[in-house]
Amino acid sequence: MTPLADLATPALLVDRERMEANITAMASSLGGAGIALRPHFKTSKCVEVARRQLDHGAIGFTCSTPAEVTLLQDEGVGDLLWAHQPVGPAKVAFAAEALRRGGLMIGLDSAEAARPLAEAGVAVPFLLDVDTGLGRTGVDPARAVETAVRLASLPGFELRGVMTHEGHLGKYGTDRTGLEAAGAQAGACLAEVAASLRAAGLDCPIVSVGSTPGATSAPFAEGVTEARPGTYVYYDSGQVRLGSATLDRCAQTVLTRVVSAQRPGTVIVDAGVKAMSSDGLAGGSLGTVCDPSGRPLEDVVFGNGNEEHGYLTGPGTARLTVGDLLRVVPNHACGTTNMWSGLHVVEGGHAVERWPIAARH
């Protein structure tokens, strides 16, 4: 066991008790409603975390990158969904090889993206990616049947169901009522698309929604069969802002020290943007600044950073001096994870294990 004060900073920490409580709570919520859980692996990129999710009933994982797919296949984990379009020769070649290994589905939203893979001569189980409001990838619901028919007609392609990512729920901010209503609408929309595919004579056993903000609404729409939340395993400041969790459920923090205090109202810490994530800035901040015990410093803001330096401002900085230890709950856990090659597991104020983070870009 290593006291936190003895760790080199910056360091990525994960509170074991909070993480395991989060895993248990999500598994119970979805499992109690008969909804399958296929977590997004990108949040942890850590096999030790994934094993705990599987132990609590996860049926498999959702992957963002080829490296994530490969890592989990090498670990013997089956029932994977690669929720990204396999476009370009390198990705097509990878997808073909990964599909030959088995236990993989691909997310697709067009025949144009699929045709090169069809030429590889492999069986391609796929989910039709449907846009329920985010406006990123995903076919418009009105064109879902037409697109699914075209995809299913390609040699070796087998429609397994439909999927969506209701990432647009983040725009509701602190309006949790509006967020919940939009999540339920996204789930209902996807279920309606599934029904239209079945009416057209297509099999559609999987109806898969996916987000942590929507995990209390979208999966419970009638007809939805599985959910793909990711951030829930750690939570973060962004999820606190959206009302998905309270700060005391956030398991991931970045340990940092004050390294300079030359100007009134500002102190500099040794955690910059290479230790944090700027994605999805929560309240204009890189994260929630806390003391070493995890208590938030309400009058200190982490508003900016360079590569290896973070700028803390606000009245509370007057109490901080060079050498002070702080913990920051990142604004986005997934992006923060990708900055690190390993994490320290924390119990009772001590680092007790170090787990590798892999499958990074």
N, C-alpha and C positions, 0 to 999 in steps of 0.2 A: 504493500500500500504506500502511496506517495501523497503527502499533503499537497493540496492545490498550489500553495505558496511555493513549493519546490519545483513546479513544472516550468519549463521554458515557455515563454509567451511570444507570440500568441499560440493558443492551443485550442483544439476543438474538443468539447466535452459533451457527453451524453449521460444524463441521469438515468440509471438503470430502472429505478422504481417508477419514475414517471413514464418512461418508454413502455415498460411492460404493462402498466395500467392503461395506457392508450391502446396498446395492441388488444388487450383483453376487452376493453369497452367497445371498440369497433366490432370485434368478432361477435360479441354478445348482441349488440344492437342489430346487426344484419342477420346473424344466424337465427336469432329469435323470430325473424320475419320470413325465414326461408330464402334469404337473398345470399347468393354465393359471393365470396370476397376474393377479388383478384387484385391485390395491391399494386400500386406503381412502384417499381424497384428503384426508380431514379432518386427517390427521397433519401434512401440510405446508401445505396450502392455497396452494401455490406452484407456478406453472406451470413454472418452471425445474427444480424437483425432479421434477415429473411427466414432463417431457420425458426426463429421464435414466432414469426407470423404464420408459418406453415404449421407449427405445433398448435397454434390456436385456430386452425381450421381453414386457412387460406387455401384455395384450390390450385393456385399457381400465381403467376405474376404478369404484370404489364411491363413492357420494356420500351424504352425510347430509342436506344442505340444498338447497333450490332454488337458492341462490346458487352452490353448488359445481357443480350441474348446468349452470347457465347459463354460468359461467365456462369450463368445459371444452367445452361445445358451441360457444361463441364462438371457442375456440381450434382448433376443427376436430377435437376428439377424439371418436371414436365408441365404441360398445359400452360404454355407461354403465349402471350399476345404481343406481337411487335406492332405497336400503335404508331407507325410512321410509314410514309409512302416509300417503297423501295425503288427510287428513281435514280438512274445513272448506272453505268456498267458495273462499278464496284459493288454497289448495293444489290443489284440484281444477282450478281455472282454469289454474294454472301447469302442472300435470301434463299437461293436455290440449294446451297450446301446446308444451311440450317434447316430447311424444310426436309431434306433427305435424312437428317438426324432424327426427325420426328418430334412430336409434342409442341408444334408451333402453329399459330394462326397469324395471318397478316391482316392489317387494316388497310382497306382500299376505298377510294371514292371515285375512280374513273377507269374505264377500259384503257385509256391512253397510258396511264401509269402501270397497268397490269400486263399489257401485251408483251413487253420484253421478257417478263418473267414466264409468260406462257410458252415462249420459245425454248425455255430451259428444259422442258420435258419432265417436270416434277409435279407431284400432287400439291395443290395450293388450297388448303382450308383458309377461308377468309371471312372477315366481318365487314359489312358495308358501313363505312364511316358516314354518319349523317350529321348535318349542321342543325343544331337546335337553338342557335342564337349567337354563338361565338363569332362566326364569320371568319374562321380560319380554314382548316381543311373540312371536308365533309360535304356530301351532296345535299342539295336542297330537298326537303321532304317530298316536294311535288314531283321530283325526278327520280325518286328512290327506286320505284319498281322498274322503270326503264333501265336505270344504271345496273341494278342487280341482275336483270335478265341478261344484259350484255356481258357482265362479268362472269356469270355462271355458265355462259355459252363457250367461254374460252377453254381450250383443252386442259384437263386436269384440275380445273377450278371448282371448288365446292363451297357454296354459301352455308356458313354456320350460324349467321345471325346478323345483328346490327349493333352499332356502338355509337356513342357520342361522348364529347367532353364538354360539359356545361361550364366552361371557364369564364363565360360572360357573367356569372353570378358575382364575380369580384367587383363589378361596377356599382353594386348596391351599397358598398361601404358599410356604414353603421345601420342601414335600414334592413334589419334582420327579417322583418315581416315580409318585405318586398323580395328579399333574397329567397326565402322559403317558398314563396308563391311561384317565383320564376323557376326554382329547382323542380317543384312539382310539375310545372308546365313542361319543362324539358323532358322529364321522365314520361309524361303522358304522350308527348309528341313522338318520342321514340317508340313507345308501345303501339301507337297508331300506325307508324310506318311498318312495324313488324306485322301488324294485322293485315295491312294492305299487301305485303309480300305474300303472306299465306293465302290471301284471297286470290292472288294471281298464280297460285299453285307452287310456290316456292317454300321450301322448308326454312324455318327461322326459329330454331330452339333457343338461341341466346339473344337476350335484349340487355345490353350492357351500358350503364351510365358510369361517369367517372369524374369525381372531384371530391375534395374534402369539404369545401363549403356546402356542396349539395348533398353530402352524405346523410343528412337528416331529412331530406325531402325527396330528391329524384329517385332513389332506389325503391321508395315505398309507393310509387305510382303503380296502379294495377297493370300487370303485364311485364314489368321489369324483372329480370332474373338474376342479374349480378351487378356489383358495384366495383369501381376501380379507384378508390381514394389512395392518395400517397402520403401527403404531408401529415396526416393524422398520427403517424408513428412517432413524430417529434413535436408537431405543431410549431408555430412561430409567431412573430409579432403581427404579421399580416393576417393570420387566422384569428388572432385575438381581436384585431380591429374589426374583422367581419363577424365576430360573435360565435365562431366555431369552437372556441376554447377560451379558457381563462389563462392568465399568465402562469399560474401555478401548475398547469399541465404541460408547459413547454419543456421538453426534455433536452433540446440542443442549445448549447450556449458556446460562445467564444470567450475564452479566458484572455485577458489583456492587462497591461500595466500602463500607468501614466509614465511617459518618458520625458515630457517637457511641460513647463508651466510658465512661459515667459510673458504672456500677455493676459491682462485681466479679462475674465469672462470666457477664456478658451484654454483648454488643456489638450495635449496631444498624447494619444495612446499608440501602442505598437501593433494594433490591428487596423490595417487599411483595407482597400477594396479587394486585395488578394486573399484576405481572410474572411471576407463577408460576401454578401450578394446585393447588387443594386437592383435586382429584378423585383418589381412589385413593391416599390417603396411604400412602407407603411407610415402614413402620416408625415411624409417627407423625411424619413429617418432611415438609416442603415440598420437600425435595431433598437431594442429597448435596453438602456443601460441599467445595470443592477450592481449591488454590492456583492462581495464574494459569497454571501449566503443565498443570493438570488432575489433579494428584496429590491424592487425598482427604485431608482433615484428619479423622482418625479420631475425635478427641476434641472435635469441634465439631458441634452439632446445630442445624438450622434448623427449629425446632419451632413457630413461630407467626409471624404477620404481620398488620399493618394494611394499609391501602390502599397506602401508599408506603414503608412501613418493615418490615423483617424483623428478627426477634429470633433471634440466635445465642447459644446457651448451651453450657456445658461447659468443662472444664479448659483446652482449647486456646485459648479466647478470651483468656486471659492474655497470649498472644503477639501478639495483634492490636491494632493501633493505628489511630487515625483516618487515613483515606487509603489503607489497605491494599486492594489489589485482590484479588477472589476470583471464582471461577467456580462456579456451582451447577448440577448435573445435576438437572433437574426430576423430580418424582415421576411426572408424566404429561405426555409430550411433546405430545399432541394438545390438551389443555386449555391448555397454555402457549402453543402456537402461536396459539390464538384470541385471546390477549391482545395480540398484536402486529400492526403493519401492515407490518413488514419485518424482514429478518434480515441479519446480516453474515456473509458467507462467509469462513472463516478458513483460512489456510494458513501454516504455519511461524511461528505467533505473531503474524501480521498479518491485519487485515481487508483483503481484496482485492476484494470486490464487495459490493453491497447488492442483495438480491432482494426484490421486493414479496410480501407475504402478502395475499391477497384472500379474497372469499367468506366474510367473518366475519359474525357476527350483528350 
